[in-house]
Every structure is written in structure tokens, then in C-alpha cells.
């Protein structure tokens, strides 16, 4: 169930372009843990997604997102990455296989509760959207079409 909630929060972050603005960044469960983990965070935006609090912020000139449970525990972090940062030769494979698609973003998603890292690439062609998951070995699979 937690995995489903985390995945749901991820896709809202990937697909949604509307970010919460003006929220009180000190009022969510886990605010103290967030401040301790990311003391240099700026441009902080907080949004509740189901039972997860999503914090979008900048740290050391890098845009990041942190996801906290209702209990205030860090459950995941994510950041935008370049295709060249994907495992194996996945970036080249995506560029060749989906040459007629526009790559809108690549995400590294660290699931803190499982201790695992996942990679996702969002593609768009006209009004169609697709999300690929990239395995640690660079293997591509359809995550959502």
C-alpha cells in the first residue's frame, strides 16, 4: 500500500505542473526532519498528496522533491537527471527507440523505506504521454502509457 501511495505521489509530481504556492512550510509532519536533512533548502513548496506530503525545493542549485509520510518520516526523494545519468546505455536506447517522441524529463527516485533507487523517463508525442521505467541494468520497461 505504501508503495502505491509513493508511486502515486511520484506521478502527480511528474505530470502535474501546478505546484502549491504560499503554503506554510513549517506546518507539516516531518518539518523538523526536513529542516535537519536539508538545512540549505530554498524555494520550498509544500503540497499534500493523499497521505504523503510532497516538498519541492532547491538545494545546492539542484531542484529536488522529498516525500514524507503522515507520521513525518522521509519515505522518498526525487530529482531531475540528464539521460546520460541513467543506468547502462538507457539514454542512448531511449533516444533511438523513441526518436519521434519528446523527452520531457528523467527522474531518479530514491525510495528511502525500501532502500532502492528507481529511474523514470516521461515522454510525449502530440497528445500522448508515456512513462518508461529504467532498471538498474539499463533495461527499459513501459511503466504507464
N, C-alpha and C positions, 0 to 999 in steps of 0.2 A: 504494500500500500504506500509506504514512504517513497519507494522508487517511482511509482506512478505520479505522486504529488511533485516530486523533484523534476521528473520529466515534463510534467505539465507546466511547471514554473519555467523551465528552460524554454519551451516552445512559445510561451507567452513573451518571454524576453527576446526570442529570435524573431518572431513575427510582428509583434506589436511595436509600433513606432511612437506610441503615446506613452510618455513617462509621467509618473506622478511628480507634481511640482509643488513646492511650498509645504511639504509635509514636515512635521516635527521629527527630525532625525533622532532625537533623544527619547522618544516615547515608545519604541518597540521593544519587545522582549529580546534581549541579547545586545542592547545598545552598548552596555559596558564592555561586553566581549568584543564587539565590533571596534570600539574605540581603542581597545588594547591591541587587537590584531592588526589594525590599520590606522595607526596614530597620525599618519600624514595624509589621510584621505581628504579630498576636497570635492566640490561639486556633488554633494551627496543628495541622492533622491531615494525615498523610501516608498514602497508600494506593497500592499498585502495581496497575495495571490493564493486563494484557498487557505490552507493552514501554514503557508510559508510567507515569510517577509523577505522581499527582494530589495536589496540595497544596491543601487547603481552609483558608482563613484569613480574618481580618478586617484591613482596612487603612483607617484613617481612618473608622471606623464603617461600613464597607461590606464585605459578605460577597463574597469572590472565590474563584476557583479558578485555579490555574496548573498547566499540564501540561508536564512535562519528559521529554525522550527519555532512553533508556538511556545516551546519551553525555553527559547533563547539560545539554542545550540546551533553552531555553524554546521550546516549539512552539505553545502557545496559552494564552490566558487567557479566563475567562468570568465574568460577573456577572449577577445578577438585575436586571431593569429593570422599570419600570412600562409598561403598554400604551401610554401616551401617549408613551413614548420610542421606540417602533417607527417605522420609516420611513413616510413618507406618511401616509395615514389608515388604516393597517393595524389599529390598535387599535379604531377605530370599526367597521371592516368585520368584524373577528372577533367583537366584541360583538353585532353584528346577525345575522351569518350563523350563529353558534353560540350563540344565546341560551339554548338548553336544555342547554348544556354548562357545566361549571365550569372556569374558567381557573385552573390550579394554579400555573403560573409562566411567566415570559417571560425569556429568556436572550439576552444579547449575547455572542457567541462570536468572539473575535479570533484568527484563525489567523496566528501570527507567521511561520511558514515561507512562507506564500503572500502575506502582507501583505493579507489580506482579512478582512472582518467579516461574520458571519452572524447571523441572528436566528431564534430558535425559540420557539414557544409550545406548552406542554403543556396539553392539555385532557382532562377526564374526565367521563364520564356513566355513572352506575351502575358496572358493572364494565368498561366500555370505556375505552380510552386512545387518544389521538391526538396526534401532534406535527405542528405546522404549521411550515413554513419561510417566513420573510418576506423577500422580495427587497429590495434597496436602494431600489427604486421603490415599495415597499409592497405588491407583488403577493404573494398567498398561494398556497402550494402544499402539497400533502399530502407530508409527509416520511416519516411512519410511522403506520400505522393498526393 
